[in-house]
Amino acid sequence: MHRFYAPIANFADVGVTLDADETHHLRDVLRLSVSDEISVFDGAGREFRCEVREIKKTTASINIVEEIAPVSPESPLAITVAATVLNGEKYDLIIQKAVELGVVSLIPLHTIRCDVRPKDAARRLNRWRRIALEATKQTGRAKVMQIEEPAEFSELLQRSDNLVLFSERDGEKFSTIQPNKELTVLFGPKGGWDDAELEAARSREVKVITLRGRILRAETAAIAITAIIQHRFGDLR
């Protein structure tokens, strides 16, 4: 079945309404018709088998037949990725792969050696959220990964618990990470963390981890290490 997204507010007891973008995709791209079967997910974890009832210019009315299980269930581990913003499409790639790997939330991070100014990151927020939604459709998840407002590194240290910072140097072994139901994983810029940031993290008792054996680009590290964490503590078996 073709999958569509509608926010919870668009759901009623026995039906759901698709917005203009989803209606355009249904009518003009996929060329579906009344009575065709589709699935609709609400972005919060629920999905439904449905039937198209009516198609208008900017909306489509959909009948709910039954609730179904999403193709990709959510992991028992709630991973938040806090990744330093990168130039160009590298950050788009991190967002796509984070969705595929079951990350629940992503925080665009501003660090000392970040190449992207905070105001430029803020302008890209809507684009990143669209990428996350499209990746959700493609991967079979029914819960949309949240893209939070960009945050300063120092701010994140103050507000978050269960932090694990991955550094190219001066860290402990991966095996020292303690299992938890929630983890916020921090990734630095292409130039690595500044000494002051590592000191600040340790002063807040944040665990600093260094993987031996490979030198990874910033975007590769964010994707590969998230996969390792999901395998070690989540459901990627």
C-alpha positions, 0 to 999 in steps of 0.5 A: 500500500502507498503510505501517507501522513496526516497529523493527529488533528486531521483524524476523526472517529472513522476518517482522516483528511489529507492536506494539500501536499499529500492530496497532490501526491495521491491524485497527481503523482500516484494517480489514485482514485476513489475506493483505492486502498492506502495506509495513513500514519499519524506521526506519533506511532499509529498507522491505519489501513484506509480507503479513499472516499473523496478527492478534492483540489486541496484535500482528500477524505479518507475512510479508516478501515482498521489500525495496522502495525507499522512495518518498522516498529519503534526501538525500545531505546530512545536515541536523540542525536545531537550532531554539529551542523555541517555544510551542504547536503552532508547534514541532509544525509545524517537526517535521512539515515537517523530516521532509518536507524530509529532515532526519535529526535535530532538536535542541530548543534552549534559548536566552537568549530562549527562551519555554519552560523546559528541563523543559517541553521535556523533557516534550514529547519523546515527543509530538515523536517521535510526530509525527516517526514519523507524518510519516515514514509519510505522506511515504514516508521509511523513515528516522525523523528523530531527535528528540534530547534538548533542548540548551543553546545553549552545549553545542551550540557545544561538541559539534557541527561544521559549524554554520551559524547563521541570524540576522536581523542581522549575518550574511554572505551565504548564498553564503558557506556551503561545501558539505558532506555534513553541516550543523547549522543553528541557528535562534533564538527569536521575539525573535532571538538575544542579542548574547552568543550571536552573539559566542559563535558567532563565537568558535567560528568558527560561520558566521552567515548573514543572508537579506535581503529578508524578515522571517520568523517563527521557525517560518517561518524554520526551515522555509523556510531548511531547504528552501533548504538542501536545494535548494542542497546536497541533493536538492530539485531 
